[in-house]
Amino acid sequence: MERSSVTPGGRTRREATRQKLYEAAVTLIAEQGFSATTVDEIAERAGVAKGTVYYNFASKSVLFEELLRHGVGLLTASLREAADRTAREGGGRVDALDAMVRAGLVFIDRYPAFTQLYVAELWRTNRSWQATLLVVRQEAVAVVEGVLRDGVANGEFSEEVDVPLTAAALVGMVLVAALDWKSFQPQRSLDDVHAALSRLLQGRVSGRL
């Protein structure tokens, strides 16, 4: 996962330690599953003492919950920045959605193990962190919803667009297409995958197909 920004004193060290634990946890859990991964293994992979894990997180479950919150938070920030950058450059709402598609692909290309875990956890309903996962998932989808609502309001999109469902479908399209890309078509470039999704987006959302 992305490195924490530098802040004064102990906060920097703690964020750096938590970052190591996130990276160790996401790698191990992707390799062998949550239940099979132990705190000892996470500590060993992160290069810290076992007590350091419990100093930062009350339990393995809390660590994983915070990992999900942290990762989806990064994704949400990247989507928001893509939309804001497009607006600053004078682009329309379709341009903003296209920029967000690319931002999502860049994120998944950088963090494939986290993405696999995130998608897998969305289908599970018996985890203690399910409520948190639903909240952070909605935060990411809400960024897309905002762009769609603006597009409907200014006439760029049809008033018939179902904003919540379309936003969820766009996020899902990027996740599923990217996982298929990384798993079954790794020879394709990010630009190639983005171009394919961009053509779909331009046709289906703007109504020009």
N, C-alpha and C positions, 0 to 999 in steps of 0.2 A: 504494500500500500504506500501511498505517497508520504514522503517525509514531512514531519511537522515543521512549521515555521519557527524561526528562532525567537525565543522570548527570554527575558532576564532570569538569571539565577536557576533555582531548583526546578522551575516549571519546564524549562528546556530539557533538563535531564529526565524528568519524569515522562514527558511526552516522547522523548527518544526511546525510553524503556518500553513504554506502552506500544510504540510503533514496532519495536522488535517482537513483542509478544503477539501483536496482530499478525505480523508476517509469518511467524512460526506457526500460529494456530491455523491460519487459513491454508497454509501449505500442508500441514499434517492432516487436517480434517478433510481436505480435498483428496488426499492420498488414501486415507483409511477409515474415514467416517468419524462422526462426533463421538459416538459411544466408545469406539476403540481407542481414541486419542486420550492420553493421560496428561495430567498437569506436569508430571515429571518429564514427559517427552517434550511438551511445549517449552518448559524451562530450559531443557538441554538444547533444543534447537535454537532458542533465542540467545543462548549463552549467558543465562542468569541463574541465580539460585532459585530453588522452588519457592522459598519464602517471598521472593520478589513478586512472583505471580500473585500470591495472596495479598501482598501489600497493595497491589494495584487493582486487583479484582477479587471480590468476595468468594468466587467459585469459578469453575470452568464454564458453567452456564452463563454467568454474568459476563465473563470475558467474551464469549461468543456473541452474546446479545449486543455488547458494546462494539464488537467487530462489525456486526451487521449495520449498526447505527452509523459507525464511522465510514464504512464503505459506501453505503447508500447516500450518506451526506456528501461525500466527494462527487458521486455521480450527479446528485441534484445540483451542486455548485457548478459543475461543468456544463450542465444543460442550461442553467440560468445565465451563465456567462456567455454562452453561445447565442442565446436569444438577445441579451443586452448588447452584445457586440454588433449583431446584425442591425438592431435598431439604431445604434450610434452611426452606423455606416449608411443608413437610409434605406435599408432593405425592407421588403414586405414581410407579411406573416408566413407565406410559403417559404421564403428565404430563411426565416428564423427557424421554421420546422426542419428545413433541410440542414441547417447548421447544427441543430440539436441532434439530428440523426448521426451526423459525422462525429459530434462530440461523444455520443454514446458508443459508437464503434471504436473511437480512440480509447475510451475508458476500458472497454471490454478487451481490446487488444493488449492493453497494459496490465489489466488485472483479470485474466481468464479464470484463474482458480476461484477468486472471490465471486465472479459472476456465476459460475457453476453452482457454488454453494447457495447463493442468493436465490437462483431459480428453483433449486431443489427444495429450499425451505418454504417457498411460497406455496408448495403443494402439501405441506405438512400442517396439521391443525392441532397436534398434541404436544407442541413444544411450549415451554414456559415463556419464551420470547416472542410468541406469535403475535401478541397484541402490539409489541414494539415494532415488529417487522411490518405490520399492516400500516402503522402510523408513518414510518419512514418511507414506505412504498408510496403512500398517498402524497407525501411531500414532493417526491420526484414527479409523479404523474400530474400534480397540481401545476407545475411549471409549464407543462405542455398544454394543460387545460387553459391556462391564462392566455397563451398565444392564440389558441383556437377561439376563445371568446372574443378577443380583440379583433380577430379576423372576421368573425360573424358580425360584430358590431359595426365595423367599417365597410361591410359589404364585400370583402375579399373572399369570404366563404359563404356558402349557402346557409340560410337560416334553418334548414333541415338537418344540419350537422348535429349529431348527438355528441355533445362536447365530452362528457365523462367517458363514454364508451370509445369514442374515436381516440382520445388521449391514451387510454389504456391499450388500445389496439396498436397505436404507433410505438409505444414503449415496448410492448410485447413483440412487435415485428422486429425491432432492432435487436432485442435480446435473443430471440429464436434464430434469426438470420445469422447473427454473429457467432452463436454457439455452433451452428451448423458449419459455418465458415472455419472456425478454429478446429472443429473435430473432423470434418469430412472433406473440406476444400482448402487446406492450409496453403496451397500453392497460389491462391488468389491474393492479390494485394488489397490493402485497406481501401485504396482509391477505387479499385474495381468493385468491391462490395458496396461502397458508398454510392457509386454511380448507378448500380442496379436498384438500390433502395430509393435513390433520388428520383429515378424515372417513375417508379411506382408511386411515390409521394406526389410528384408533380401532376401525374395523371389522375389519381384517385381523389386527392383532397381538393385540388384547384378546379377539377371538372373539365380539364382540357383533353382528356383521352377520348 
